[in-house]
Amino acid sequence: MPADAPALRVDAHHHFWRYADGYCAWMADAPAILHRDYLPADLAPALKAAGIAGTVVVQAAETPVETDWLLALAREVPWVWGVVGWLDPADAGAVARAEAWRATGQLAGIRLWYQDDADGERLHSVIGAPLLSWAAAHDMPIDLLIRPRHLSAAVALVDASPDVRFVVDHGAKPDIARWPPDAEERLQWWDAMDRLARHRRVCCKLSGMVTEAATDYTPDSLKPYSDALLQLFGPARLLWGSDWPVALSASSYAGWVACTDRLIGHLSAPERAAILGANAIRFYGLTPRH
């Protein structure tokens, strides 16, 4: 790319769904604004307004049928540069399905969904799963959808999987509405995230912040969180994402873009370009399409 060419901006985390399909069981308790279809035509105007060149669509349902559908969409929509799908590591057919998805050329990663678990027991059981060995063999990234109570299990998983690259979605969803939390809770979150960040093959997504924040959030109220992630992972290992349409329950797409620009505005131009696009292209192995 020529030195004067504009940096590509990438949304590394958004979703699509057809509400009537009923795949997303979590949506029963979600805000009413999410109880409808969200498809490429709904997102395209916001991407154009924000100057987003390409995206990574991430699974929103714990079923491989949804991933089949997302892969088909990615073949039709030129600005969808990759799909992060879902598989159950305990499923005996997981590796075969993952390999079939990889053959499409659209698969960017696999997401492990444990945010609703009471503890990290199931996540801990993933250690040594054939799906992780397959991911290591094919350099396929693994997204982790977890909360702070799962971080110790996530650390154990990463420690036991030295050849797998991981990304922690939404900073593991700390309770930003109470930020800063009590000293012990904050120390536990920081310590576990620090242990993950010490592995250079672990990245983190600068996303999902507004839905974990108070309804009257401001960039200043989110800044302690974004600053913590910057200190832990640095600009070279943060990936920006919108978490659209989930984030619409708290912010417009343009609102989160503007908020992000303020949160990282103190960084250098190359550092901002890395967070806003280059890191996602490198981490997921994306091929820009036009």
C-alpha positions in Angstrom: 0.0 0.0 0.0 1.4 3.4 -0.9 2.5 5.5 2.1 -0.1 8.2 1.4 -3.0 5.7 1.0 -5.7 5.9 3.6 -5.8 3.2 6.2 -8.6 0.7 5.9 -11.1 0.8 8.7 -12.6 -2.6 9.7 -15.5 -3.5 11.9 -14.1 -6.6 13.5 -17.2 -7.6 15.4 -20.9 -7.3 14.4 -23.8 -9.6 13.9 -26.7 -10.4 11.6 -29.8 -12.4 12.4 -33.3 -13.2 11.2 -35.4 -12.8 14.3 -38.1 -15.4 13.2 -35.5 -18.1 13.0 -35.4 -18.2 16.8 -31.8 -19.2 17.0 -30.8 -16.6 19.5 -32.3 -17.8 22.8 -30.6 -15.0 24.7 -32.8 -12.5 22.9 -35.8 -13.3 25.0 -34.5 -11.0 27.7 -32.9 -8.5 25.3 -34.2 -5.0 24.7 -37.1 -4.6 22.3 -35.0 -2.9 19.7 -33.2 -6.2 19.0 -36.5 -8.1 18.4 -36.3 -7.7 14.6 -34.2 -8.8 11.6 -30.8 -7.2 11.2 -29.4 -7.9 7.8 -26.6 -6.4 5.5 -29.0 -3.8 4.0 -29.6 -2.4 7.5 -25.9 -2.1 8.3 -24.6 -0.8 5.0 -25.6 2.9 5.4 -23.8 3.1 8.8 -20.7 1.5 7.4 -20.6 4.0 4.5 -21.1 7.0 6.8 -18.3 5.8 9.1 -15.9 5.0 6.3 -15.8 1.3 7.2 -14.3 -0.7 4.3 -14.9 -4.2 5.5 -16.3 -6.3 8.4 -16.1 -9.5 10.3 -19.6 -10.9 11.1 -19.7 -13.0 14.3 -22.1 -15.7 15.3 -24.9 -14.7 17.7 -26.5 -18.1 18.2 -25.1 -21.4 19.6 -25.9 -23.4 16.5 -23.8 -24.2 13.4 -26.8 -23.7 11.2 -26.5 -20.0 11.8 -22.9 -20.1 10.7 -23.8 -21.9 7.5 -26.2 -19.0 6.8 -23.5 -16.4 7.6 -21.0 -18.0 5.3 -23.6 -17.9 2.5 -24.2 -14.2 3.2 -20.4 -13.5 3.1 -20.2 -14.9 -0.4 -22.9 -12.4 -1.5 -21.8 -9.3 0.4 -18.4 -7.9 -0.7 -17.8 -5.9 2.4 -18.1 -8.9 4.7 -14.5 -10.1 4.7 -14.8 -12.9 7.2 -17.1 -15.0 9.4 -16.5 -16.1 13.0 -18.7 -19.1 13.5 -19.8 -21.3 16.4 -19.0 -24.9 17.2 -19.3 -27.0 20.4 -15.8 -28.3 21.1 -17.5 -31.4 22.8 -19.2 -32.3 19.5 -17.6 -35.3 17.8 -18.3 -33.7 14.4 -16.9 -30.3 15.2 -13.6 -30.7 13.5 -15.1 -32.1 10.3 -17.6 -29.2 10.2 -14.8 -26.6 10.8 -12.8 -28.1 8.0 -15.7 -27.8 5.6 -16.2 -24.2 6.6 -12.5 -23.4 6.2 -12.7 -24.8 2.6 -15.2 -22.0 1.7 -12.5 -19.4 2.2 -14.9 -17.3 4.3 -14.2 -18.6 7.8 -12.1 -16.2 9.9 -12.4 -17.9 13.3 -14.4 -19.9 15.7 -16.1 -18.4 18.8 -16.4 -20.2 22.1 -19.6 -18.9 23.9 -19.5 -19.2 27.7 -20.8 -15.8 28.9 -23.9 -17.3 30.4 -22.2 -20.0 32.4 -22.3 -19.6 36.2 -18.6 -20.5 36.3 -15.7 -21.5 34.1 -16.1 -25.3 34.3 -17.2 -25.8 30.7 -14.6 -23.5 29.4 -11.9 -25.4 31.4 -13.1 -28.6 29.8 -12.2 -27.3 26.4 -8.5 -27.8 27.2 -7.1 -30.5 24.9 -10.3 -30.7 22.7 -9.7 -31.8 19.1 -11.2 -28.5 17.9 -8.3 -26.6 19.6 -5.8 -28.9 18.0 -7.4 -28.3 14.6 -7.3 -24.5 15.2 -3.6 -24.7 16.0 -2.8 -26.8 12.9 -4.6 -24.4 10.6 -3.8 -21.1 12.5 -7.5 -20.5 13.0 -8.2 -17.8 15.7 -10.5 -18.5 18.6 -12.8 -15.8 19.9 -13.7 -16.1 23.7 -17.1 -14.7 24.7 -16.7 -14.7 28.5 -17.3 -12.6 31.6 -14.9 -11.8 34.5 -16.0 -14.9 36.4 -14.6 -17.1 33.6 -11.2 -15.4 33.3 -9.3 -17.9 35.5 -10.5 -20.8 33.2 -9.6 -18.7 30.2 -6.1 -18.2 31.5 -5.8 -22.0 32.0 -7.0 -22.6 28.5 -4.6 -20.2 26.9 -1.7 -21.5 29.0 -2.5 -25.1 27.9 -2.9 -24.1 24.2 0.5 -22.6 23.2 -0.1 -22.8 19.5 -3.6 -21.3 19.4 -4.3 -17.6 18.8 -7.1 -16.1 20.9 -9.1 -12.9 21.1 -11.1 -11.8 24.1 -14.4 -10.3 23.0 -15.5 -7.1 24.7 -12.7 -7.1 27.2 -14.4 -10.0 29.0 -17.4 -7.7 29.8 -16.5 -6.1 33.1 -19.3 -4.2 34.8 -18.5 -0.8 33.4 -21.8 0.6 34.9 -20.1 0.3 38.3 -16.6 1.3 37.1 -14.5 1.5 39.0 -15.8 -1.6 40.9 -14.6 -2.4 44.4 -10.8 -2.7 44.7 -10.8 -6.5 45.0 -13.0 -7.1 41.9 -11.0 -4.6 39.8 -7.7 -6.3 40.9 -9.0 -9.7 40.0 -10.1 -8.6 36.5 -6.9 -6.7 35.9 -4.7 -9.6 37.1 -6.4 -12.2 34.9 -6.4 -9.9 31.9 -2.8 -9.2 32.5 -2.0 -12.9 32.6 -3.8 -13.3 29.2 -2.1 -10.2 27.7 1.4 -11.6 28.6 0.8 -14.1 25.8 1.6 -12.2 22.6 -0.8 -14.5 20.7 -3.8 -13.1 22.7 -5.6 -10.0 21.4 -8.6 -8.2 22.8 -11.6 -6.4 21.2 -12.3 -2.8 21.9 -16.0 -3.4 21.6 -19.1 -4.1 23.7 -18.4 -1.3 26.1 -21.6 0.7 25.7 -23.8 -2.2 26.5 -21.9 -2.9 29.8 -22.0 0.8 30.8 -24.6 3.0 32.5 -27.3 4.3 30.2 -25.9 7.8 30.6 -22.4 6.8 29.6 -20.0 9.3 28.2 -16.5 8.8 26.6 -15.1 10.0 29.9 -17.0 7.3 31.8 -15.6 4.6 29.4 -12.1 5.9 29.4 -10.8 4.0 32.5 -11.8 0.8 30.7 -10.3 1.6 27.3 -7.1 2.9 29.0 -6.8 -0.3 30.9 -7.1 -2.4 27.7 -4.5 -0.1 26.0 -2.1 -0.5 28.9 -2.6 -4.3 29.0 -2.6 -5.2 25.3 -1.2 -2.1 23.6 -2.4 -0.6 20.3 -0.9 -3.6 18.4 -3.3 -6.1 19.9 -6.6 -4.3 20.1 -9.3 -4.8 17.5 -12.1 -2.3 17.1 -15.7 -3.6 16.7 -19.1 -2.1 16.8 -21.0 -5.1 18.3 -23.9 -3.9 16.1 -26.8 -4.4 16.4 -26.5 -5.4 20.1 -24.9 -2.0 20.8 -28.0 -0.2 19.5 -29.7 -0.8 22.8 -27.2 1.8 24.2 -25.8 3.8 21.2 -26.1 4.5 17.5 -23.4 3.1 15.3 -22.2 6.7 14.6 -22.2 7.4 18.3 -19.9 4.5 19.2 -17.6 5.5 16.3 -17.4 9.0 17.6 -16.8 7.8 21.1 -14.0 5.5 20.0 -12.3 8.3 18.1 -12.3 10.3 21.4 -11.1 7.4 23.5 -8.1 6.7 21.3 -7.6 10.2 19.9 -4.4 10.7 22.0 -2.6 7.9 20.1 -0.5 8.3 17.0 -2.0 7.9 13.6 -0.3 4.5 13.0 -1.6 3.3 16.4 -5.1 4.4 15.7 -4.9 2.8 12.2 -3.8 -0.5 13.8 -6.8 -0.6 16.3 -9.3 0.5 13.7 -8.4 -1.9 11.0 -4.9 -3.2 10.4 -4.9 -5.5 13.5 -8.2 -7.1 12.4 -6.8 -7.7 8.9 -3.7 -9.3 10.3 -5.3 -11.3 13.1 -8.1 -12.8 11.1 -6.1 -13.1 7.8 -8.7 -11.0 6.0 -8.5 -10.3 2.3 -10.0 -6.9 1.4 -12.6 -7.1 -1.3 -14.0 -4.2 -3.4 
